Amino acid sequence: MKFSIIPTTALPEYEGPLCVGSVVIETSVPKELQCKLSNIEHELKTVKLRMFYPIFPTKEVKPRKDELWLPFNEGIPNIATGFKWWMIRTCARQFSKTSLPVYDGTLFQDSQNTKLPVLLFSHGLLGSRNVYSSLCGNISSYGVVVLALEHRDQTAIISTVRDPSHPDDKGYLVQYREIKDFYSEDTIALQKDRLHFREREIQLAVKMIRSINEHGVPSLDTAYSSSGDPNVCKRLFESLKGRLNTTKGELLLSGHSFGAATSAFITNSSTRSLDSSSLHQEEYKCVILYDIWMLPVLQLNIQKIKYPTIMIISYEFQRWADNYNALENWLFGRKSKSDVDQETSANKLEIVPTEKPSHVFVLDGTVHANQSDLPILLPSMVFKLLKGKVKADPYEAVIINARSSVQFLRENGVKLQGENDPDSLKSEVIPGWEKII
């Protein structure tokens, strides 16, 4: 990682063969589907996400500067106190005009009129709809529509709720809620409610993308809003009609950290789909997990992943013994002997084996934040002060993660653009890239 003291003012271009467009969508939630859980401060009244979509890479595409990265545009998080956060807030001033490397253009369609795959992405603690834009955008640049959710379960760094059905209301902020004791019974109850809340948000995102595919609008029965020019967004939604693969069993699911735990939770869920009598877990074809946080998996006894799965973990998470040992125990069906297992409950949790994942990889020199945009945008000096001991090049790490994720999808029957890339799923062909399970 090159040493720097000046923040990066732009995210790098995406590496895939296609250009990428993006829009933020917020939809009102019908009253009968609104979710209120005892441990979550706010009722689920809207669903908010950033959609990345592939477009033809022609000379006519126009760069956009109105899709901004900075989550602090919606206010300063309550958690942003102390010296470390002062540094981030100082850098944030430099990011106030940082835009995503996205374009206006025509929605991509291949010569066989193949429907575009849809991937739903769940963020980790202190994440947002924007913080994984390099990863999500790179995956989209191979021909995937990516929905990056912004969860309102108080795990996002900050989020503004503006109900489109009440356009004159100013809206309100949902602030991040810190957990003081990760092993208490209250925390276990909170994490359970958070996962159920997140699952409902993802279900509503599935409902929204199906409405776009079937009707050319995010919702027929509730209001919605979107970023950018309303007329441009209307044309975009109309162009997506009939172009998306939203068939049951064909959706793709992914997440980072607590978002990866969310994905694992959904694959084991007994919740019904919103638009059918089938189980929500049956909606998905493949799962991509980045740095899965195992504590919620153990605390809630999340059992097996039933779908082809790739797990990508950072070098830092591989060296976090409690989490990595719990991951191995979970994958191989062993009872945990780790401190995590001992501290979560007096009655030891039984570790239920998963079906063997397709791949588990680690990239040398990476830290937990390498799945996000932070190491790319923050100066290396600031990142080191924040104890981000990253040695790998931040953007190269994202590219490797995206390449391997895309190739994994190819190997599981998802038709994507670009060259076949089998080396991305082999050990040591890419320096520092190792298959460990």
Secondary structure, 3 states (H helix, E strand, C coil): CCCCCCCCCCCCCCCCCCEEEEEEEEEECCHHHCECCCCCCCCECEEEEEEEEEECCCCCCEECCCCECCHHHHCCCCCCCHHHHHHHHHHHHHCCCCECCCEECCECCCCCCCCEEEEEEECCCCECCCCCHHHHHHHHCCCCEEEEEECCCCCECEEEECCCCCCCCCCEEEECCCCCCCCCHHHHHHHHHHHHHHHHHHHHHHHHHHHHHHHCCCCCCCCEEECCCHHHHHHHHHHHCCCEECCCCCEEEEEECHHHHHHHHHCCCCCECCCCCCEHHHHEEEEEEECCCHHHHHHCCCCCCCCCEEEEEEHHHHHCHHHHHHHHHHHHCCCCCCHHHHHHCCCCCCCCCCCCCCEEEEECCCCHHHHCCHHHHCCHHHHHHCCCCCCCCHHHHHHHHHHHHHHHHHHCCCCCCCCCCHHHHCCCCCCCEEECC
